[in-house]
Amino acid sequence: MAKKIRLVFIPSPGTGHLVSTVEFAKLLINRDHRLHITMLLLKTPHDDSHALTTSLASSPFSDRIHIISIITSDSSNSVTLTKNQTLLIKQAVTNLVRSSDPDSPKLAAFVVDMFCATMNDVAREFGVPTFVFFTSGVAFLGLVLHLYKLRERDNIDATELKGTDTELAMPSFVNPVPVKVFPSAALDKEWDSIFLSYAKGLSEVDGFIVNSFEELESHAIHSFSDSYGIPLYPVGPILNLKDDHNNSDNDESKEIMKWLDDQPPSSVIFLCFGSKGTFDEVQVREIARAVEASGTRFLWSLRKPPPISSMSKPSNYTLQDLVKVLPDGFLDRTAGIGRVIGWAPQAQVLAHRAIGGFVSHCGWNSILESVYFRVPIATWPLRAEQQTNAFQLVQELNMAVEIALDYRVGRNTLLSAEKIERGLRDLLEKNEEIKKKLKGVSEKSKKTLLEGGSSYSYLGHFIDYIVNQEQN
């Protein structure tokens, strides 16, 4: 009888990280019957995924995925775990390995979120390796590791370059990368110690499982081992195309899809900025003016910002609030060609034949979905690593048009209606080369996880490593 092997998964409690982690867990157990997964779900007072974690904990994915909720009274600062959370995780794993059941799977490895790399020390106490499940791209992972190396080896401090036109060579990028598209955490003094701790944790793990694929990031992937000496397993694109973890079957979603059914093919621009993407009223009006001036058909997911200093997530506007925040008469004048909505079933929208372009914040999951469904992007990053992703799409991969590359929400920046309108027109009218390249990569994204594909092979290599090291 084949020996049972346990992997302990520790995802971050954010929707964008949690959903892809669950999909990866399902991918593993479907690939190899020896694997059993225990997923430790952190539930904090202010995370935005309480409903999602509850749903996951009660979902019968498989009798080989066991979900344990760990409820804590404190919150992490988004790039590291608190000491209390670490202690609770350690105790939960201790309880697992002390099982008196002789048939219980043997612990073989930790698979942790990119923000939980500090669990490497805990994994060592149990005598197993730590692999980071990295929910962004390989190029960005390389940038983080190289910034850490520059600081430790050459004493080059990115925070001292903030606001300059400096460009730095990065092994995971073909072109020099402008400092202005580095993540804010790497540039802001108040985040410096946290970012360094985060990067140090990443540099010490035993390997990376990345939600990307060779045909999308060939240069970054091929340069990785020589540059950093850490095993890399690009196993993407890992997507939840059915949107199982959101209520995409409600009346509002059905109305959206019905409206799209009535639009011509490739005629609608979809504006959507992620689960946390919001703008102030001044910027909202500039977007509205641009959309109206462009004359394009549009579907705009517009979310209401939470109160300042609140930990709440964005909400949907009421119709009364929409009338106040948008230019006078905007909804009436554009009623024939567009819709302003709240939350959107993004994957289903991008899959629709009516969608011809996507104005995106350039979150990695959104990029993978747009590639999969062959929808060109106009870049408008807001936070985190999105500026780096936008640069990669436009300058490295030539797979997007630019509205902005270095926009950062909350930095007193304003994109004018004229600049936004130019981006909208470019999205639908220009760049046949972009569409041609996107078509090719899209086709490959649908094959790479099938037998014979590069991601299929990398997943097999990861499983072989886990099984062989556990048996030795």
VOPAGU-2260 file (C-alpha; in pm, 1 decimal, decimal comma):
REM VOPAGU-2260
SITE   aa  ch    i         X         Y         Z
SITE  MET   A    0       0,0       0,0       0,0
SITE  ALA   A    1     138,1     342,6     -95,5
SITE  LYS   A    2     250,0     555,0     195,6
SITE  LYS   A    3      36,5     858,1     276,1
SITE  ILE   A    4     210,6    1194,0     273,9
SITE  ARG   A    5      86,5    1512,5     438,9
SITE  LEU   A    6     148,7    1868,4     324,6
SITE  VAL   A    7      56,9    2152,1     559,0
SITE  PHE   A    8     -73,2    2454,8     368,8
SITE  ILE   A    9     -69,6    2799,3     531,5
SITE  PRO   A   10    -241,3    3053,8     303,9
SITE  SER   A   11    -289,1    3424,2     368,8
SITE  PRO   A   12    -648,3    3521,7     458,0
SITE  GLY   A   13    -696,2    3745,2     154,2
SITE  THR   A   14    -931,1    3639,4    -121,8
SITE  GLY   A   15    -674,7    3682,3    -402,5
SITE  HIS   A   16    -430,6    3451,3    -223,3
SITE  LEU   A   17    -670,9    3204,9     -66,1
SITE  VAL   A   18    -867,6    3106,8    -375,3
SITE  SER   A   19    -560,1    3021,0    -584,6
SITE  THR   A   20    -408,4    2830,4    -290,1
SITE  VAL   A   21    -719,9    2613,6    -265,7
SITE  GLU   A   22    -714,9    2553,3    -640,7
SITE  PHE   A   23    -349,5    2445,7    -617,8
SITE  ALA   A   24    -431,5    2205,8    -333,2
SITE  LYS   A   25    -704,1    2048,6    -546,9
SITE  LEU   A   26    -460,4    2022,0    -837,7
SITE  LEU   A   27    -212,8    1830,1    -619,9
SITE  ILE   A   28    -452,8    1573,2    -478,1
SITE  ASN   A   29    -601,5    1509,5    -821,3
SITE  ARG   A   30    -252,0    1442,3    -953,9
SITE  ASP   A   31    -126,6    1200,2    -685,0
SITE  HIS   A   32    -338,5     980,3    -458,8
SITE  ARG   A   33     -63,6     958,1    -192,9
SITE  LEU   A   34     -93,0    1327,0    -105,2
SITE  HIS   A   35    -305,0    1455,3     182,9
SITE  ILE   A   36    -333,0    1825,5     259,5
SITE  THR   A   37    -410,8    1998,7     586,1
SITE  MET   A   38    -492,2    2362,9     527,6
SITE  LEU   A   39    -462,3    2599,1     824,4
SITE  LEU   A   40    -695,4    2894,3     761,6
SITE  LEU   A   41    -613,0    3206,3     959,4
SITE  LYS   A   42    -923,8    3401,6    1057,4
SITE  THR   A   43    -845,5    3749,6    1186,0
SITE  PRO   A   44   -1080,9    4028,7    1301,3
SITE  HIS   A   45   -1025,2    4247,3     996,2
SITE  ASP   A   46    -956,7    4012,4     706,8
SITE  ASP   A   47   -1184,2    4040,7     405,8
SITE  SER   A   48   -1252,5    3671,9     362,3
SITE  HIS   A   49   -1454,7    3552,5     663,1
SITE  ALA   A   50   -1739,3    3427,8     443,4
SITE  LEU   A   51   -1490,9    3265,6     207,2
SITE  THR   A   52   -1298,5    3083,0     482,8
SITE  THR   A   53   -1623,8    2961,4     635,0
SITE  SER   A   54   -1734,3    2833,6     295,8
SITE  LEU   A   55   -1403,7    2656,4     238,5
SITE  ALA   A   56   -1409,4    2494,4     580,1
SITE  SER   A   57   -1748,4    2339,1     505,2
SITE  SER   A   58   -1680,5    2241,4     141,5
SITE  PRO   A   59   -1623,7    1870,4      71,8
SITE  PHE   A   60   -1341,3    1918,4    -181,8
SITE  SER   A   61   -1200,9    1577,2    -101,6
SITE  ASP   A   62   -1151,3    1348,0     192,4
SITE  ARG   A   63    -779,8    1419,4     139,8
SITE  ILE   A   64    -808,0    1794,4     206,7
SITE  HIS   A   65    -858,1    1870,4     574,1
SITE  ILE   A   66    -928,6    2232,3     668,9
SITE  ILE   A   67    -864,1    2371,5    1016,7
SITE  SER   A   68    -964,7    2727,6    1107,4
SITE  ILE   A   69    -725,9    2911,9    1336,9
SITE  ILE   A   70    -901,6    3206,3    1498,0
SITE  THR   A   71    -676,0    3483,8    1626,0
SITE  SER   A   72    -748,5    3811,6    1798,0
SITE  ASP   A   73    -466,9    3992,5    1618,3
SITE  SER   A   74    -401,9    4080,6    1256,1
SITE  SER   A   75     -87,7    4048,4    1049,3
SITE  ASN   A   76      51,5    4359,5     878,9
SITE  SER   A   77       7,9    4197,7     536,3
SITE  VAL   A   78     368,8    4083,2     484,0
SITE  THR   A   79     440,9    3877,1     794,2
SITE  LEU   A   80     273,3    3671,5    1064,7
SITE  THR   A   81     245,1    3782,8    1424,9
SITE  LYS   A   82     415,0    3581,5    1698,5
SITE  ASN   A   83      75,7    3474,3    1829,5
SITE  GLN   A   84     -31,7    3344,3    1488,7
SITE  THR   A   85     296,1    3155,6    1454,9
SITE  LEU   A   86     250,6    2990,9    1795,0
SITE  LEU   A   87    -105,2    2885,3    1712,2
SITE  ILE   A   88       8,8    2735,6    1380,2
SITE  LYS   A   89     293,8    2552,6    1552,7
SITE  GLN   A   90      54,2    2404,3    1806,7
SITE  ALA   A   91    -186,5    2292,1    1533,4
SITE  VAL   A   92      94,0    2113,7    1345,9
SITE  THR   A   93     219,1    1956,6    1670,0
SITE  ASN   A   94    -126,6    1811,2    1727,0
SITE  LEU   A   95    -122,1    1666,8    1374,2
SITE  VAL   A   96     214,0    1490,0    1403,1
SITE  ARG   A   97     129,0    1350,3    1748,0
SITE  SER   A   98    -165,2    1158,1    1608,2
SITE  SER   A   99    -184,3     807,0    1751,9
SITE  ASP   A  100    -337,0     674,6    1430,1
SITE  PRO   A  101     -72,1     453,9    1263,5
SITE  ASP   A  102    -243,0     515,3     929,3
SITE  SER   A  103    -209,9     893,5     963,0
SITE  PRO   A  104     -19,3    1060,6     676,0
SITE  LYS   A  105     338,8    1155,8     755,7
SITE  LEU   A  106     429,4    1524,3     749,2
SITE  ALA   A  107     650,8    1594,2     447,2
SITE  ALA   A  108     654,6    1972,3     389,1
SITE  PHE   A  109     502,5    2311,5     458,4
SITE  VAL   A  110     352,1    2497,9     161,5
SITE  VAL   A  111     306,8    2855,5     276,7
SITE  ASP   A  112     179,8    3177,1     123,5
SITE  MET   A  113     429,2    3434,4      -2,1
SITE  PHE   A  114     352,6    3642,7     309,8
SITE  CYS   A  115     415,8    3350,8     547,7
SITE  ALA   A  116     777,1    3266,5     460,2
SITE  THR   A  117     878,0    3319,0     823,8
SITE  MET   A  118     720,4    2976,1     886,4
SITE  ASN   A  119    1047,2    2836,8     750,1
SITE  ASP   A  120    1188,1    2832,1    1104,9
SITE  VAL   A  121     887,8    2638,4    1234,1
SITE  ALA   A  122     911,7    2384,8     951,1
SITE  ARG   A  123    1275,0    2321,6    1043,7
SITE  GLU   A  124    1167,3    2234,0    1397,0
SITE  PHE   A  125     955,1    1957,1    1245,6
SITE  GLY   A  126    1238,3    1852,1    1016,4
SITE  VAL   A  127    1061,6    1928,3     688,5
SITE  PRO   A  128    1123,8    2175,0     402,8
SITE  THR   A  129     927,0    2492,1     335,0
SITE  PHE   A  130     794,6    2584,0      -8,4
SITE  VAL   A  131     641,1    2921,9     -77,9
SITE  PHE   A  132     329,7    2928,6    -294,2
SITE  PHE   A  133     390,2    3260,4    -470,0
SITE  THR   A  134      68,7    3413,6    -598,1
SITE  SER   A  135     237,1    3673,4    -817,6
SITE  GLY   A  136     477,8    3629,5   -1108,7
SITE  VAL   A  137     831,8    3497,3   -1134,3
SITE  ALA   A  138     968,2    3831,2   -1256,0
SITE  PHE   A  139     838,9    4007,2    -946,4
SITE  LEU   A  140     970,5    3731,8    -719,2
SITE  GLY   A  141    1310,9    3779,6    -878,4
SITE  LEU   A  142    1290,2    4154,7    -821,2
SITE  VAL   A  143    1221,9    4109,3    -448,8
SITE  LEU   A  144    1510,2    3864,9    -407,0
SITE  HIS   A  145    1747,0    4086,6    -605,8
SITE  LEU   A  146    1660,1    4397,8    -405,6
SITE  TYR   A  147    1745,5    4203,7     -91,8
SITE  LYS   A  148    2072,8    4086,5    -245,7
SITE  LEU   A  149    2163,2    4442,8    -348,4
SITE  ARG   A  150    2105,3    4564,5       6,8
SITE  GLU   A  151    2298,6    4282,9     172,8
SITE  ARG   A  152    2581,0    4256,3     -81,3
SITE  ASP   A  153    2621,7    4605,1    -224,4
SITE  ASN   A  154    2450,3    4822,8      38,6
SITE  ILE   A  155    2218,6    4966,2    -228,8
SITE  ASP   A  156    1907,6    5099,3     -54,7
SITE  ALA   A  157    1603,1    5135,8    -281,5
SITE  THR   A  158    1440,3    5379,7     -39,1
SITE  GLU   A  159    1719,0    5629,2    -112,4
SITE  LEU   A  160    1635,3    5612,4    -484,4
SITE  LYS   A  161    1267,6    5695,1    -439,0
SITE  GLY   A  162    1151,0    5984,3    -656,3
SITE  THR   A  163    1442,9    5952,0    -898,1
SITE  ASP   A  164    1455,8    5830,7   -1258,6
SITE  THR   A  165    1701,2    5556,6   -1164,3
SITE  GLU   A  166    1672,4    5222,4   -1342,4
SITE  LEU   A  167    1825,6    4901,7   -1207,0
SITE  ALA   A  168    1921,0    4585,1   -1390,9
SITE  MET   A  169    1731,3    4281,8   -1259,2
SITE  PRO   A  170    1812,2    3923,7   -1366,7
SITE  SER   A  171    1441,9    3836,7   -1398,5
SITE  PHE   A  172    1377,0    4127,4   -1639,7
SITE  VAL   A  173    1520,2    4180,5   -1985,5
SITE  ASN   A  174    1500,2    4559,2   -1955,0
SITE  PRO   A  175    1628,9    4778,6   -1670,2
SITE  VAL   A  176    1345,8    4837,5   -1423,3
SITE  PRO   A  177    1264,1    5196,3   -1319,3
SITE  VAL   A  178    1259,6    5249,0    -944,2
SITE  LYS   A  179     923,2    5423,3    -984,8
SITE  VAL   A  180     755,5    5086,9   -1057,4
SITE  PHE   A  181     900,4    4909,1    -753,4
SITE  PRO   A  182     642,2    4809,1    -491,2
SITE  SER   A  183     573,5    5081,7    -237,5
SITE  ALA   A  184     695,1    4857,6      45,7
SITE  ALA   A  185    1042,9    4858,0    -112,2
SITE  LEU   A  186    1052,0    5238,3    -141,7
SITE  ASP   A  187     894,5    5372,0     177,4
SITE  LYS   A  188    1117,8    5415,7     482,7
SITE  GLU   A  189     836,9    5322,5     721,2
SITE  TRP   A  190     808,2    4982,3     551,0
SITE  ASP   A  191    1180,8    4922,1     511,6
SITE  SER   A  192    1240,7    4684,0     803,1
SITE  ILE   A  193     923,0    4487,0     724,7
SITE  PHE   A  194    1014,1    4453,9     356,8
SITE  LEU   A  195    1365,9    4339,1     439,7
SITE  SER   A  196    1232,2    4079,8     683,7
SITE  TYR   A  197     988,2    3960,4     416,8
SITE  ALA   A  198    1259,5    3936,5     149,4
SITE  LYS   A  199    1500,4    3763,6     389,0
SITE  GLY   A  200    1233,7    3503,8     467,0
SITE  LEU   A  201    1183,4    3436,4      96,4
SITE  SER   A  202    1557,6    3398,5      40,0
SITE  GLU   A  203    1578,8    3118,5     298,9
SITE  VAL   A  204    1301,0    2883,0     183,6
SITE  ASP   A  205    1359,8    2549,9      13,3
SITE  GLY   A  206    1172,2    2627,2    -305,4
SITE  PHE   A  207     905,4    2831,9    -481,4
SITE  ILE   A  208     581,4    2714,7    -638,0
SITE  VAL   A  209     467,7    3002,5    -859,7
SITE  ASN   A  210     130,5    3065,3   -1018,1
SITE  SER   A  211     279,5    3132,3   -1359,0
SITE  PHE   A  212     394,3    2935,1   -1662,1
SITE  GLU   A  213     698,4    2911,0   -1882,2
SITE  GLU   A  214     532,9    3035,6   -2200,8
SITE  LEU   A  215     433,8    3360,7   -2025,7
SITE  GLU   A  216     753,7    3435,0   -1829,6
SITE  SER   A  217    1021,5    3242,8   -2016,4
SITE  HIS   A  218    1308,3    3485,2   -1945,5
SITE  ALA   A  219    1230,5    3519,6   -1575,0
SITE  ILE   A  220    1195,8    3143,5   -1529,8
SITE  HIS   A  221    1508,4    3050,4   -1722,8
SITE  SER   A  222    1719,9    3307,5   -1538,3
SITE  PHE   A  223    1595,7    3213,1   -1192,8
SITE  SER   A  224    1804,3    2912,4   -1092,4
SITE  ASP   A  225    2133,4    3070,5   -1206,5
SITE  SER   A  226    2051,1    3393,0   -1022,2
SITE  TYR   A  227    1917,6    3264,5    -690,0
SITE  GLY   A  228    1997,5    2893,7    -659,4
SITE  ILE   A  229    1653,1    2809,3    -520,7
SITE  PRO   A  230    1431,4    2547,5    -689,6
SITE  LEU   A  231    1141,8    2695,8    -885,2
SITE  TYR   A  232     820,7    2523,5    -990,6
SITE  PRO   A  233     600,3    2737,6   -1218,8
SITE  VAL   A  234     272,7    2540,9   -1216,1
SITE  GLY   A  235      14,9    2793,0   -1339,2
SITE  PRO   A  236    -210,0    2931,5   -1451,9
SITE  ILE   A  237    -409,3    2822,6   -1146,7
SITE  LEU   A  238    -749,4    2985,0   -1186,1
SITE  ASN   A  239   -1096,8    2936,9   -1046,0
SITE  LEU   A  240   -1278,8    2996,3   -1372,2
SITE  LYS   A  241   -1612,4    2883,6   -1232,4
SITE  ASP   A  242   -1588,1    3138,2    -949,3
SITE  ASP   A  243   -1703,8    2877,3    -699,1
SITE  HIS   A  244   -1610,3    3092,7    -401,6
SITE  ASN   A  245   -1829,5    3391,3    -491,5
SITE  ASN   A  246   -2199,6    3423,0    -545,0
SITE  SER   A  247   -2192,5    3457,1    -921,2
SITE  ASP   A  248   -2541,0    3313,9    -956,5
SITE  ASN   A  249   -2733,5    3604,6    -806,5
SITE  ASP   A  250   -2981,1    3825,4    -991,6
SITE  GLU   A  251   -2732,2    4110,7   -1041,1
SITE  SER   A  252   -2476,6    3878,8   -1201,7
SITE  LYS   A  253   -2741,8    3734,8   -1430,4
SITE  GLU   A  254   -2842,3    4086,7   -1536,5
SITE  ILE   A  255   -2481,0    4171,3   -1618,6
SITE  MET   A  256   -2439,6    3863,8   -1833,6
SITE  LYS   A  257   -2774,3    3924,9   -2006,0
SITE  TRP   A  258   -2667,5    4280,4   -2091,6
SITE  LEU   A  259   -2341,2    4149,3   -2235,4
SITE  ASP   A  260   -2534,3    3897,4   -2444,8
SITE  ASP   A  261   -2696,3    4192,0   -2623,9
SITE  GLN   A  262   -2365,2    4361,7   -2716,2
SITE  PRO   A  263   -2163,1    4307,4   -3036,0
SITE  PRO   A  264   -1853,1    4085,0   -3017,7
SITE  SER   A  265   -1535,1    4246,2   -2876,7
SITE  SER   A  266   -1710,3    4583,6   -2837,7
SITE  VAL   A  267   -1717,6    4637,1   -2459,4
SITE  ILE   A  268   -1438,2    4766,0   -2237,0
SITE  PHE   A  269   -1449,3    4617,7   -1887,4
SITE  LEU   A  270   -1318,1    4843,9   -1609,7
SITE  CYS   A  271   -1248,7    4654,4   -1288,3
SITE  PHE   A  272    -987,5    4720,5   -1019,8
SITE  GLY   A  273    -993,2    4418,5    -791,0
SITE  SER   A  274   -1157,6    4343,2    -459,5
SITE  LYS   A  275    -992,8    4645,2    -293,0
SITE  GLY   A  276    -977,2    4889,3    -584,1
SITE  THR   A  277   -1147,1    5223,6    -522,2
SITE  PHE   A  278   -1098,0    5589,2    -619,0
SITE  ASP   A  279   -1192,6    5923,0    -468,3
SITE  GLU   A  280   -1474,6    6124,0    -625,2
SITE  VAL   A  281   -1242,3    6349,3    -826,3
SITE  GLN   A  282   -1078,3    6051,9    -997,9
SITE  VAL   A  283   -1414,5    5879,8   -1050,1
SITE  ARG   A  284   -1538,9    6183,6   -1243,6
SITE  GLU   A  285   -1226,5    6184,4   -1462,7
SITE  ILE   A  286   -1286,6    5818,3   -1547,3
SITE  ALA   A  287   -1650,4    5892,8   -1628,7
SITE  ARG   A  288   -1556,3    6181,8   -1857,6
SITE  ALA   A  289   -1303,0    5962,5   -2037,6
SITE  VAL   A  290   -1547,3    5678,1   -2085,9
SITE  GLU   A  291   -1815,3    5910,7   -2220,7
SITE  ALA   A  292   -1576,5    6097,6   -2451,6
SITE  SER   A  293   -1441,2    5775,0   -2596,8
SITE  GLY   A  294   -1789,0    5670,5   -2704,5
SITE  THR   A  295   -1704,9    5307,5   -2633,0
SITE  ARG   A  296   -1937,1    5051,0   -2485,0
SITE  PHE   A  297   -1837,4    4985,4   -2125,7
SITE  LEU   A  298   -1901,6    4779,0   -1815,6
SITE  TRP   A  299   -1758,5    4959,4   -1513,2
SITE  SER   A  300   -1722,7    4791,2   -1174,8
SITE  LEU   A  301   -1721,7    5093,6    -944,0
SITE  ARG   A  302   -1679,9    5031,8    -570,8
SITE  LYS   A  303   -1735,9    5268,6    -280,4
SITE  PRO   A  304   -1426,1    5332,0     -64,6
SITE  PRO   A  305   -1450,2    5237,7     303,8
SITE  PRO   A  306   -1429,6    5522,0     557,7
SITE  ILE   A  307   -1079,4    5662,9     607,0
SITE  SER   A  308    -876,5    5454,8     856,4
SITE  SER   A  309   -1141,3    5182,9     845,2
SITE  MET   A  310   -1042,9    4818,7     800,9
SITE  SER   A  311   -1366,2    4752,3     611,6
SITE  LYS   A  312   -1362,9    4641,0     251,9
SITE  PRO   A  313   -1513,0    4839,5     -39,1
SITE  SER   A  314   -1889,2    4821,2     -86,2
SITE  ASN   A  315   -2135,6    4879,5    -368,6
SITE  TYR   A  316   -2278,4    5227,3    -426,8
SITE  THR   A  317   -2650,5    5280,6    -398,1
SITE  LEU   A  318   -2811,3    5437,3    -704,1
SITE  GLN   A  319   -2854,2    5759,3    -507,6
SITE  ASP   A  320   -2483,1    5765,6    -421,2
SITE  LEU   A  321   -2386,2    5690,4    -779,8
SITE  VAL   A  322   -2580,9    5991,3    -904,6
SITE  LYS   A  323   -2386,3    6208,1    -658,7
SITE  VAL   A  324   -2038,8    6077,6    -735,8
SITE  LEU   A  325   -2069,5    6069,8   -1117,0
SITE  PRO   A  326   -2094,7    6379,0   -1343,9
SITE  ASP   A  327   -2445,4    6522,0   -1376,7
SITE  GLY   A  328   -2651,0    6322,7   -1624,9
SITE  PHE   A  329   -2376,7    6065,8   -1692,7
SITE  LEU   A  330   -2594,9    5762,4   -1628,0
SITE  ASP   A  331   -2872,4    5892,3   -1853,1
SITE  ARG   A  332   -2641,2    5992,6   -2138,4
SITE  THR   A  333   -2456,4    5657,9   -2140,7
SITE  ALA   A  334   -2754,0    5431,3   -2072,2
SITE  GLY   A  335   -2753,5    5300,2   -2427,9
SITE  ILE   A  336   -2390,2    5192,6   -2438,1
SITE  GLY   A  337   -2275,7    5121,2   -2084,7
SITE  ARG   A  338   -2344,2    5003,6   -1734,3
SITE  VAL   A  339   -2200,8    5102,7   -1398,1
SITE  ILE   A  340   -2214,2    4808,4   -1161,5
SITE  GLY   A  341   -2081,4    4709,7    -818,7
SITE  TRP   A  342   -1904,7    4380,4    -761,0
SITE  ALA   A  343   -1848,6    4191,3   -1086,4
SITE  PRO   A  344   -1813,3    3818,7   -1161,6
SITE  GLN   A  345   -1479,1    3893,2   -1326,2
SITE  ALA   A  346   -1390,9    3555,9   -1477,6
SITE  GLN   A  347   -1732,7    3517,3   -1634,9
SITE  VAL   A  348   -1722,5    3870,4   -1771,3
SITE  LEU   A  349   -1376,5    3826,5   -1924,7
SITE  ALA   A  350   -1488,7    3501,3   -2082,9
SITE  HIS   A  351   -1778,9    3671,2   -2261,2
SITE  ARG   A  352   -1749,0    3725,0   -2636,3
SITE  ALA   A  353   -1862,1    4090,0   -2600,9
SITE  ILE   A  354   -1552,9    4194,1   -2402,3
SITE  GLY   A  355   -1286,3    4358,3   -2616,9
SITE  GLY   A  356   -1060,9    4512,1   -2353,2
SITE  PHE   A  357    -989,4    4519,0   -1981,4
SITE  VAL   A  358    -885,1    4825,9   -1778,3
SITE  SER   A  359    -715,0    4652,6   -1487,6
SITE  HIS   A  360    -523,8    4722,3   -1167,7
SITE  CYS   A  361    -283,8    4447,0   -1280,6
SITE  GLY   A  362    -328,5    4210,9    -990,9
SITE  TRP   A  363    -164,8    3883,0   -1090,5
SITE  ASN   A  364    -483,6    3676,2   -1085,2
SITE  SER   A  365    -649,7    3931,9   -1312,4
SITE  ILE   A  366    -354,9    3918,2   -1552,1
SITE  LEU   A  367    -372,5    3539,9   -1570,3
SITE  GLU   A  368    -747,1    3552,3   -1635,5
SITE  SER   A  369    -711,2    3812,9   -1909,8
SITE  VAL   A  370    -438,2    3606,5   -2076,8
SITE  TYR   A  371    -645,9    3290,3   -2052,5
SITE  PHE   A  372    -947,5    3457,7   -2211,6
SITE  ARG   A  373    -736,7    3654,7   -2461,9
SITE  VAL   A  374    -854,0    3999,4   -2346,8
SITE  PRO   A  375    -605,4    4287,9   -2396,5
SITE  ILE   A  376    -528,7    4495,0   -2086,5
SITE  ALA   A  377    -489,7    4867,8   -2033,6
SITE  THR   A  378    -273,6    4900,3   -1721,9
SITE  TRP   A  379    -379,1    5108,2   -1421,9
SITE  PRO   A  380    -194,3    4976,2   -1113,0
SITE  LEU   A  381    -295,6    5088,3    -764,3
SITE  ARG   A  382     -79,7    4925,2    -495,5
SITE  ALA   A  383     142,4    4635,0    -384,6
SITE  GLU   A  384     333,0    4478,8    -679,4
SITE  GLN   A  385      86,4    4603,4    -940,6
SITE  GLN   A  386     318,5    4875,2   -1075,2
SITE  THR   A  387     585,7    4612,4   -1141,5
SITE  ASN   A  388     329,0    4387,8   -1308,0
SITE  ALA   A  389     213,7    4675,9   -1529,1
SITE  PHE   A  390     572,3    4748,3   -1637,5
SITE  GLN   A  391     623,6    4380,3   -1716,1
SITE  LEU   A  392     307,9    4363,5   -1927,9
SITE  VAL   A  393     382,5    4676,1   -2130,2
SITE  GLN   A  394     761,9    4688,9   -2156,2
SITE  GLU   A  395     872,8    4326,8   -2113,9
SITE  LEU   A  396     595,6    4117,5   -2264,3
SITE  ASN   A  397     438,4    4367,7   -2506,5
SITE  MET   A  398      96,1    4234,5   -2408,0
SITE  ALA   A  399     -79,7    4549,5   -2284,2
SITE  VAL   A  400    -130,2    4919,0   -2349,8
SITE  GLU   A  401     -56,2    5181,7   -2088,0
SITE  ILE   A  402    -294,2    5409,7   -1908,8
SITE  ALA   A  403     -46,4    5433,2   -1622,2
SITE  LEU   A  404     252,7    5238,9   -1491,4
SITE  ASP   A  405     338,9    5415,9   -1167,7
SITE  TYR   A  406      -0,1    5539,6   -1041,1
SITE  ARG   A  407     -35,5    5475,2    -666,8
SITE  VAL   A  408    -366,1    5517,7    -491,0
SITE  GLY   A  409    -356,8    5768,9    -207,4
SITE  ARG   A  410     -47,7    5952,0    -338,1
SITE  ASN   A  411    -230,0    6268,8    -447,8
SITE  THR   A  412    -200,3    6161,3    -808,4
SITE  LEU   A  413    -475,4    6224,8   -1058,9
SITE  LEU   A  414    -503,3    6073,2   -1405,0
SITE  SER   A  415    -672,8    6314,8   -1639,9
SITE  ALA   A  416    -974,0    6220,9   -1850,3
SITE  GLU   A  417    -765,3    6289,3   -2162,3
SITE  LYS   A  418    -496,5    6037,8   -2065,1
SITE  ILE   A  419    -752,5    5775,2   -1968,8
SITE  GLU   A  420    -939,8    5828,6   -2296,9
SITE  ARG   A  421    -621,1    5774,0   -2498,9
SITE  GLY   A  422    -570,6    5444,4   -2319,9
SITE  LEU   A  423    -927,7    5336,0   -2387,9
SITE  ARG   A  424    -894,2    5411,9   -2759,1
SITE  ASP   A  425    -559,5    5230,8   -2778,6
SITE  LEU   A  426    -715,8    4930,3   -2613,1
SITE  LEU   A  427    -975,1    4881,0   -2885,8
SITE  GLU   A  428    -819,0    5038,5   -3193,7
SITE  LYS   A  429    -443,6    4976,5   -3196,5
SITE  ASN   A  430    -171,7    4721,3   -3130,6
SITE  GLU   A  431    -253,6    4429,2   -3354,9
SITE  GLU   A  432      86,2    4290,9   -3252,3
SITE  ILE   A  433     -33,8    4278,9   -2891,2
SITE  LYS   A  434    -349,1    4092,4   -2985,9
SITE  LYS   A  435    -152,8    3844,5   -3195,8
SITE  LYS   A  436      93,1    3770,8   -2915,7
SITE  LEU   A  437    -186,6    3747,8   -2661,0
SITE  LYS   A  438    -364,3    3492,2   -2877,6
SITE  GLY   A  439     -57,4    3269,2   -2886,1
SITE  VAL   A  440       8,7    3285,7   -2511,6
SITE  SER   A  441    -361,3    3233,8   -2438,7
SITE  GLU   A  442    -363,9    2910,0   -2636,4
SITE  LYS   A  443     -54,7    2789,8   -2451,0
SITE  SER   A  444    -204,4    2882,2   -2112,6
SITE  LYS   A  445    -485,7    2634,2   -2176,5
SITE  LYS   A  446    -245,7    2349,9   -2260,0
SITE  THR   A  447      43,8    2393,6   -2018,0
SITE  LEU   A  448    -122,8    2206,8   -1729,9
SITE  LEU   A  449    -224,1    1917,8   -1953,7
SITE  GLU   A  450      -0,9    1613,3   -1987,2
SITE  GLY   A  451     307,1    1712,6   -2184,8
SITE  GLY   A  452     282,4    2081,3   -2089,3
SITE  SER   A  453     555,4    2266,9   -1901,7
SITE  SER   A  454     345,4    2333,6   -1590,4
SITE  TYR   A  455     233,2    1969,8   -1585,3
SITE  SER   A  456     600,1    1867,2   -1584,6
SITE  TYR   A  457     700,5    2114,2   -1311,9
SITE  LEU   A  458     413,7    1992,8   -1093,3
SITE  GLY   A  459     536,8    1637,3   -1140,6
SITE  HIS   A  460     891,6    1741,0   -1043,2
SITE  PHE   A  461     759,0    1901,1    -724,1
SITE  ILE   A  462     561,0    1591,0    -628,6
SITE  ASP   A  463     860,5    1366,4    -701,6
SITE  TYR   A  464    1079,6    1580,2    -476,3
SITE  ILE   A  465     828,4    1564,9    -190,5
SITE  VAL   A  466     778,2    1190,7    -218,8
SITE  ASN   A  467    1147,6    1106,0    -258,8
SITE  GLN   A  468    1276,5    1329,1      20,8
SITE  GLU   A  469    1010,3    1192,8     256,4
SITE  GLN   A  470    1115,8     835,5     181,7
SITE  ASN   A  471    1489,0     904,0     227,7
